[in-house]
Amino acid sequence: MLFWDTHLMAVIFLESKDNAKIKHLRGLIELNSARKKHQQTVLEGNHLCLAWLQQQKKIFSLFTTEQALEHPDLQEVFELYNSHIFVISEVLYKDLSTLGTTLPCLAIIDLPQNSQNIDFSVDTLILENVQDPGNVGTLLRSAAAANIKQVICTQGSALLWSPRVLRAGMGAHFSLNCFENMTLEDILPQFPIPVLATSSHRSASLYQQDLTQPCVWILGNEGNGVTEFALEHAQAVAIPQPGGQESLNVAIAGSICFFEMVRQRQRISKR
């Protein structure tokens, strides 16, 4: 069923979960193999879709519900989007959604193709086997907020452009140069700038480090931390924990490190 809304935009109702477009959408949400095959992924939530469109990026197709169609928060998205809107039932949307509580808005986009090479002279975040999508997305968000522009993920880390990582990143991806499936042994020796790796078992305090110049941060797996190779090629630093906990969540630890770097650089700039 097709009708035109007040903005003269085509609105198409999709009623069956077996519709080819719905199957395609579900595959992109649930399967890395589908994202790899079609070179597409899914943004969820009006804020993420709006952030993407404001970067002059294209949305391939947009899905919402009839109830949400007239919601004022979606109108900003519609103003920047100029193609068909696919309307599905509330029940089907809840079945597809990875959020559940957000304003219904799912967008299919083409996976960005990074044409740039790694810059070995700038602030860089390396994620080594960080597997939780929420942690990866949060770290990207903190890195972007701290003005780190380059993120490198090793094989074994959560995929940066998966819907769950995108959701946690809240648009941070769109201002970062992202590299995936890299091998630490190949890239780490090429950095001429200081390399720091977080380790709760090392005595060198984060707050004793000079972070006023470009540096590399390596954050490791949630359970095992960084590998021995990383520790052998980096300055291991620990965050003092007078309360006696064994370790911090990797996203929390990374955020503390990034903003200690910001604090030191702002102090220097004010002199």
Secondary structure, DSSP 4 states (H G I P E B T S, - for coil): -EEE-TT--EEEE---TTSHHHHHHHHHHH-HHHHHHHTEEEEESHHHHHHHHHTTPPPSEEEEETTTTT-HHHHHHHHH--S-EEEE-HHHHHHH-SSSSS-S-EEEEEPP---PPP-TTS-EEEEES---HHHHHHHHHHHHHTT--EEEEETTSPPTTSHHHHHHHTTGGGGSEEEEEE-HHHHGGG--S-EEEE-TT---BGGGS--SS--EEEEEBTTTBS-HHHHHTSEEEB---TT--S---HHHHHHHHHHHHHHHHHHHHT-
